[in-house]
């Protein structure tokens, strides 16, 4: 194994709750009732995949407009307030770099949000590549973002671990041929996730003894 690819929201930073809360309340702006399942369903997705999910939940709305409005709401909230780091984040990253792993981030968030979070956490220098959902044709659960991440850090997908908190991200990593590791955030792991993952851990701290040279 040569590379480790991190999801960001819910994995590195406690921002998944912000994302889900925003999606739950956004329909109210159109005079519609909250949909508590919308946030979990769109979690980790971007582009065509996100719009198709939104259309399924709200067939009478313009899914493109709703997507753009939702992403802007999330962007505004994240840039105003830094989300807390997940426990063990710095320790795990330092451990991986000391072992010589190539590191990347594969996130559905925009590039400026990824870079802002890394700058705030003093982690920018540790990552060789940051890939946004906007940088690939198909977002998670399609494998595109992890295939591109592996390519940018000079690794084959099968040489890469992927650290994820969400189901769509695990599905994407598994489809890419990477080795998924799950650290659940807002959703407990399902039997499907247990079959796909090499391990499921409570915190990033718990991964440190697992990954060796």
Long-range contacts (C-beta under 8 A, 24 or more apart in sequence): 1-101, 1-159, 1-160, 1-161, 1-179, 1-211, 2-101, 2-102, 2-154, 2-155, 2-159, 2-160, 3-101, 3-102, 3-103, 3-104, 3-149, 3-150, 3-153, 3-155, 3-159, 3-160, 3-161, 4-96, 4-101, 4-102, 4-103, 4-104, 4-160, 4-161, 4-162, 4-163, 4-211, 5-103, 5-104, 5-105, 5-106, 5-146, 5-149, 5-150, 5-153, 5-160, 5-161, 5-162, 5-163, 5-173, 5-178, 6-103, 6-104, 6-105, 6-106, 6-162, 6-163, 7-44, 7-105, 7-106, 7-107, 7-162, 7-163, 7-164, 7-165, 7-166, 7-169, 8-105, 8-107, 8-109, 8-114, 8-117, 9-44, 9-107, 9-108, 9-109, 9-165, 10-43, 10-165, 10-166, 10-185, 10-186, 11-86, 11-163, 11-164, 11-165, 11-169, 11-183, 11-185, 12-85, 12-86, 12-89, 12-105, 12-117, 12-121, 13-83, 13-84, 13-85, 13-86, 13-89, 13-117, 13-121, 14-83, 14-84, 14-85, 14-86, 14-185, 15-78, 15-83, 15-117, 16-43, 16-165, 16-166, 16-185, 16-186, 17-185, 17-186, 18-74, 18-77, 18-78, 18-83, 19-43, 19-74, 20-186, 22-70, 22-73, 22-74, 22-77, 23-70, 26-66, 26-69, 26-70, 26-73, 27-58, 29-69, 30-58, 30-61, 30-66, 32-58, 32-61, 40-186, 40-187, 43-166, 43-167, 43-168, 43-187, 44-108, 44-139, 44-140, 44-141, 44-164, 44-166, 44-167, 44-168, 44-169, 44-172, 45-108, 45-133, 45-139, 45-140, 45-141, 45-168, 46-108, 46-132, 46-133, 46-134, 46-139, 46-140, 47-133, 47-134, 47-136, 47-137, 47-138, 47-139, 48-137, 48-138, 48-139, 49-138, 49-139, 49-140, 49-141, 49-142, 50-108, 50-139, 71-110, 74-109, 75-110, 75-112, 75-113, 78-109, 78-113, 78-116, 78-117, 79-113, 79-116, 82-117, 82-120, 83-117, 85-121, 86-183, 86-203, 86-204, 87-203, 87-204, 87-205, 88-203, 88-204, 88-205, 88-206, 88-207, 88-208, 89-121, 89-123, 89-204, 90-121, 90-123, 91-204, 91-205, 91-208, 92-204, 92-205, 92-207, 92-208, 93-123, 93-126, 95-208, 95-211, 96-211, 97-126, 99-211, 99-212, 99-213, 100-213, 101-211, 102-128, 102-153, 102-154, 102-155, 103-127, 103-128, 103-153, 104-128, 104-129, 104-130, 104-131, 104-149, 104-150, 104-152, 104-153, 105-129, 105-130, 105-131, 105-149, 106-131, 106-145, 106-146, 106-148, 106-149, 106-162, 107-131, 107-132, 107-133, 108-132, 108-133, 108-139, 108-140, 109-133, 110-134, 111-135, 128-152, 128-153, 129-153, 140-166, 140-168, 140-169, 140-171, 140-172, 141-167, 141-168, 141-169, 141-171, 141-172, 141-175, 142-172, 142-175, 143-172, 143-173, 143-175, 143-176, 143-177, 144-172, 145-172, 146-172, 146-173, 146-176, 146-178, 147-176, 150-176, 150-178, 161-198, 161-211, 163-204, 163-207, 167-192, 167-193, 170-196, 170-197, 171-196, 181-207, 181-210, 183-207
